[in-house]
Amino acid sequence: MDTLKSFLIRRLIAMLAVVFAAEFLILLIIRSILIPFALAAAQMEKPAEIGFFDILFALLSVISGKGQITAAGLFARSGAVVLILLSLFLLAAPVAAGIVFYASMVAARVDELQKQRDAEHKAFDAERNLMLSDFAHDLRTPIMTISGYAGALQDGMVKDEGTREEYIDAIRRKSERMSELINLLFDYVRLGSSNFRLDPVKCDFNKLIAETAAALYTDVEEAGMELYADIPEESFMADADKAQAGRILNNLIVNAVRHNPKGTKIAVTVRRLAGAEIVAVADSGVPIEGDPEKLFEPFVKGDGSRSGDKGSGLGLSISRKIAVMHGWTLDLEQPFGEYTKAFVLKVQESSR
């Protein structure tokens, strides 16, 4: 809507400028040619009748600068009337032409915007349908596992107590996975709603980074990986919604754990800039192929595969949304120093 308003205002100003210039030129013609001609014609001998072609001939005579006397004679009887009518016509012509041109231009622009909006709606519908399809795919795997194991237990097919405990544990883990997927989808939709608002407070962002990394240290070790943290001891004050900002860091570290093999080194590094801080979650794992920006789209995974339980494809999309809502940036850089890749978050220093 703002784009359309800007377009219409610019075109209206341009059209008015052209119309005013045309009106000014016509007034000059009327004052310098038609009025002197009519005054001269009033003193000449008056012919009996004046026809349309006589008027046209007289007008052409005046414009060409030839035959003024003949033309004046033709206009002797009704020169004033013709002058008024001709002046009104000339003055109205630019305005009428401008209105017609502006109306056609507005209609064309509105039609163009409507086509663009229709294309955006189609793209949105296609993206939404794909997102729902992918979400259903991610839910189907744990549901099938739960259904199969529960059916086997109910039918008494599992006699061994150890296997029985294994099935029950699998059902629990798959149920937790389903809950995680649903919560992620809920968070993604909630972040995109018009009613959602951040609750930023002035906080020590370095402390928040350290707390998040420490909370995930055990998970990294259990995955057979190493976690290094290079976080300055001095404070860095930022305006942040602590819960949502912590989710960014949590998602980035969990993402590194899920999508890399055992033995991968994960590093959380912080570098201070003028008025900002660069937070990088880097790893020595598998490089990411393809367009890095697509990683931040919902349900997109770096390896292009949707098999297994290696994430929902929503974590990075949620992290980017939260970063943008804070006025920060989140991008992928690879390589990153001695590491294969890193997700780099740029945080602005508090202005308060």
Disulfide bonds with the S-S distance in Angstrom:
none
